[in-house]
Amino acid sequence: MKILLVEDDRTIASGLEYSLQQEQFSTVLCYDVASAQQVLTEQLDEFTICLFDISLPDGSGYELCKIVKERSDIPVIFLTAIDDEVNVVMGLDMGADDYITKPFRIRELLSRIKSVLRRYHKQVQTKSMIEIEHIRINTLEGKVYKKGDEISLTALEYRLLLIFANHIGQVLSRNQLLERIWDVAGDFVNDNTLTVYIKRLREKLEDNPQDPTIIKTVRGLGYKVGD
């Protein structure tokens, strides 16, 4: 996952960048509005989330938030030293997803980031069309197509596919998959049953189920769809 971090205090910025990279985030760091605008023009669609300091030497994080929200639905968190309700409300009114007041602990920021991303991934389910290679999912109709032809999935197979579709590029452990299926299905799904459903999904989605390119096994960790 890739983060755009805009912070003019180079000491703070360096510490944040290091901490985020330790958590396996890829980062792009900017120190002012001008350079951030250039990055957004060239790379906006590559980012998972943006962290914007409000007070910057050549403007404010509000300007950057406006650019992001006009062109994308990528979440934005404001970093601010101004514990002022007016500024906070202004940022949220512009579409920011959260804010955190300096000084803050890195663990608190990581918790906020993960919370925002969880909310965001739930919202992804409301997208009417999701495409994964030659597979197309119409979530409004609950239909799945392979190379244009509709394929039939059971309710649990469809739910499992949606879980993968809403976590593109993420490795999901078997326990994580079981927990998510349990939450929705309300039925007991054990580890063996999960194996069966993964196998069935591959048989229906993959050109070669023995050498899957959509639902890939990450040895010792779980499964992953997409990069």
C-alpha positions as CSV (number, residue, x, y, z in Angstrom):
1,M,0.0,0.0,0.0
2,K,1.3,3.4,-1.0
3,I,1.0,6.6,1.1
4,L,1.5,10.2,0.1
5,L,2.9,12.1,3.1
6,V,3.1,15.9,3.0
7,E,4.8,17.4,6.0
8,D,7.1,20.4,6.0
9,D,8.9,19.7,9.3
10,R,11.7,17.5,7.9
11,T,12.5,15.9,11.3
12,I,8.9,14.8,11.8
13,A,8.6,13.8,8.2
14,S,11.7,11.6,8.3
15,G,10.5,9.9,11.5
16,L,7.0,9.3,10.1
17,E,8.4,7.9,6.8
18,Y,10.7,5.5,8.6
19,S,7.8,4.3,10.9
20,L,5.4,3.8,8.0
21,Q,8.0,1.9,6.0
22,Q,8.6,-0.4,9.0
23,E,4.8,-1.2,8.8
24,Q,5.3,-2.2,5.1
25,F,3.8,0.9,3.6
26,S,5.4,2.4,0.5
27,T,5.8,6.2,0.9
28,V,6.2,9.3,-1.2
29,L,7.3,12.3,0.9
30,C,6.7,15.9,0.0
31,Y,7.5,19.1,2.0
32,D,5.2,21.6,0.3
33,V,2.0,22.1,-1.7
34,A,3.8,22.6,-5.0
35,S,5.7,19.3,-5.0
36,A,2.7,17.5,-3.7
37,Q,0.5,18.9,-6.5
38,Q,3.0,17.6,-9.0
39,V,3.0,14.1,-7.4
40,L,-0.8,14.1,-7.4
41,T,-1.0,15.0,-11.0
42,E,1.3,12.1,-12.0
43,Q,0.6,9.4,-9.4
44,L,-2.8,10.0,-7.7
45,D,-4.3,6.6,-8.6
46,E,-1.3,4.8,-7.2
47,F,-2.0,5.9,-3.6
48,T,-3.9,4.0,-0.9
49,I,-4.2,7.0,1.5
50,C,-2.9,10.5,1.9
51,L,-1.5,12.2,5.1
52,F,-1.5,16.0,4.8
53,D,-0.1,18.5,7.3
54,I,-2.5,21.5,7.3
55,S,0.1,24.3,7.7
56,L,2.6,24.2,4.8
57,P,5.1,26.9,3.7
58,D,3.3,27.6,0.4
59,G,-0.3,26.9,1.3
60,S,-2.3,24.3,3.2
61,G,-3.3,20.7,3.2
62,Y,-6.8,21.9,2.5
63,E,-5.8,22.7,-1.1
64,L,-4.3,19.2,-1.5
65,C,-7.4,17.5,0.1
66,K,-9.6,19.4,-2.4
67,I,-7.5,18.1,-5.4
68,V,-7.7,14.5,-4.1
69,K,-11.4,14.5,-3.4
70,E,-12.4,16.1,-6.7
71,R,-10.5,13.4,-8.6
72,S,-10.6,10.3,-6.5
73,D,-12.2,8.6,-3.4
74,I,-8.8,8.0,-1.8
75,P,-9.0,8.6,2.0
76,V,-7.2,11.7,3.5
77,I,-6.0,12.2,7.1
78,F,-4.9,15.6,8.3
79,L,-1.9,16.1,10.5
80,T,-2.4,19.4,12.5
81,A,-0.7,21.3,15.3
82,I,-3.8,23.4,15.6
83,D,-6.2,21.9,18.1
84,D,-8.9,24.2,16.9
85,E,-12.5,23.0,16.2
86,V,-13.0,25.4,13.3
87,N,-10.0,24.1,11.4
88,V,-10.9,20.5,12.1
89,V,-14.5,20.9,11.0
90,M,-13.4,22.7,7.9
91,G,-11.2,19.8,7.0
92,L,-13.9,17.2,7.6
93,D,-16.4,19.3,5.6
94,M,-14.0,19.1,2.6
95,G,-14.2,15.4,2.7
96,A,-11.2,14.5,5.0
97,D,-11.7,11.1,6.6
98,D,-9.9,11.8,9.9
99,Y,-7.4,14.1,11.6
100,I,-4.8,13.8,14.3
101,T,-3.3,16.6,16.4
102,K,0.4,16.9,17.0
103,P,2.2,15.8,19.0
104,F,1.0,12.2,18.5
105,R,2.4,8.7,19.1
106,I,3.2,6.8,15.9
107,R,1.0,3.9,17.2
108,E,-2.0,6.2,17.4
109,L,-1.4,7.4,13.8
110,L,-1.1,3.8,12.6
111,S,-4.3,2.9,14.4
112,R,-6.1,5.8,12.7
113,I,-4.8,4.8,9.3
114,K,-5.9,1.2,9.7
115,S,-9.3,2.3,11.0
116,V,-9.8,4.6,8.0
117,L,-8.7,1.9,5.6
118,R,-11.1,-0.6,7.2
119,R,-14.0,1.9,6.6
120,Y,-12.8,2.5,3.1
121,H,-12.6,-1.2,2.2
122,K,-16.2,-1.7,3.4
123,Q,-17.3,1.1,1.2
124,V,-15.6,-0.5,-1.8
125,Q,-18.3,-3.2,-1.7
126,T,-20.8,-0.6,-2.8
127,K,-19.0,-0.2,-6.2
128,S,-21.3,-1.5,-8.9
129,M,-18.5,-3.2,-10.9
130,I,-15.3,-4.8,-9.9
131,E,-12.9,-6.3,-12.4
132,I,-10.1,-8.8,-11.7
133,E,-8.3,-9.8,-14.8
134,H,-10.9,-11.5,-17.0
135,I,-13.5,-11.7,-14.2
136,R,-16.1,-9.0,-13.7
137,I,-18.4,-8.7,-10.7
138,N,-21.6,-6.8,-10.8
139,T,-22.3,-6.2,-7.1
140,L,-25.7,-4.5,-7.8
141,E,-27.0,-7.6,-9.5
142,G,-24.9,-10.1,-7.6
143,K,-23.6,-11.6,-10.9
144,V,-20.2,-12.7,-11.9
145,Y,-18.9,-12.9,-15.5
146,K,-15.9,-14.7,-16.9
147,K,-14.8,-13.3,-20.3
148,G,-18.3,-11.9,-20.7
149,D,-20.1,-15.1,-19.9
150,E,-22.1,-15.3,-16.6
151,I,-20.9,-18.0,-14.2
152,S,-23.0,-19.5,-11.4
153,L,-21.7,-19.2,-7.8
154,T,-23.3,-20.3,-4.6
155,A,-23.9,-17.6,-2.0
156,L,-20.8,-18.6,0.0
157,E,-18.6,-18.8,-3.1
158,Y,-19.8,-15.3,-4.1
159,R,-19.2,-13.9,-0.6
160,L,-15.7,-15.4,-0.6
161,L,-15.0,-13.8,-4.0
162,L,-16.2,-10.4,-2.7
163,I,-13.8,-10.7,0.3
164,F,-10.9,-11.2,-2.1
165,A,-12.2,-8.4,-4.4
166,N,-12.3,-5.9,-1.6
167,H,-8.7,-6.7,-0.5
168,I,-6.9,-6.6,-3.8
169,G,-3.1,-7.1,-3.4
170,Q,-3.4,-8.1,0.3
171,V,-2.5,-11.5,1.7
172,L,-5.4,-12.9,3.6
173,S,-4.8,-15.7,6.0
174,R,-7.1,-18.7,6.3
175,N,-8.2,-17.4,9.7
176,Q,-9.1,-14.0,8.3
177,L,-11.1,-15.6,5.6
178,L,-13.0,-17.8,8.0
179,E,-13.8,-14.9,10.3
180,R,-15.2,-12.8,7.4
181,I,-17.3,-15.6,6.0
182,W,-18.6,-16.4,9.5
183,D,-19.6,-12.8,10.1
184,V,-21.8,-12.8,7.0
185,A,-23.0,-16.3,6.5
186,G,-23.9,-17.0,10.2
187,D,-23.1,-20.6,9.5
188,F,-20.2,-22.7,10.8
189,V,-17.5,-22.8,8.2
190,N,-14.5,-24.9,9.2
191,D,-11.0,-25.0,7.7
192,N,-11.7,-28.0,5.5
193,T,-14.8,-26.4,4.1
194,L,-12.8,-23.3,3.2
195,T,-10.4,-25.5,1.3
196,V,-13.3,-26.9,-0.7
197,Y,-14.7,-23.4,-1.5
198,I,-11.3,-22.1,-2.6
199,K,-11.0,-25.2,-4.9
200,R,-14.5,-24.6,-6.3
201,L,-13.9,-20.9,-6.9
202,R,-10.7,-21.7,-8.8
203,E,-12.4,-24.3,-11.0
204,K,-15.0,-21.7,-12.0
205,L,-12.8,-18.6,-12.3
206,E,-9.4,-19.8,-13.5
207,D,-8.4,-20.9,-17.0
208,N,-6.1,-23.5,-15.4
209,P,-7.2,-24.3,-11.8
210,Q,-4.0,-26.3,-11.2
211,D,-2.0,-23.2,-11.9
212,P,-4.1,-20.3,-10.6
213,T,-3.4,-16.7,-11.6
214,I,-6.4,-15.1,-9.9
215,I,-6.6,-16.7,-6.4
216,K,-2.9,-17.3,-5.7
217,T,-1.5,-19.2,-2.7
218,V,1.1,-17.5,-0.7
219,R,2.9,-20.3,0.9
220,G,2.8,-20.3,4.7
221,L,0.6,-17.1,4.8
222,G,-2.7,-17.6,2.9
223,Y,-4.1,-16.3,-0.3
224,K,-3.9,-13.2,-2.5
225,V,-5.8,-11.8,-5.4
226,G,-4.1,-9.1,-7.5
227,D,-0.9,-7.2,-6.9
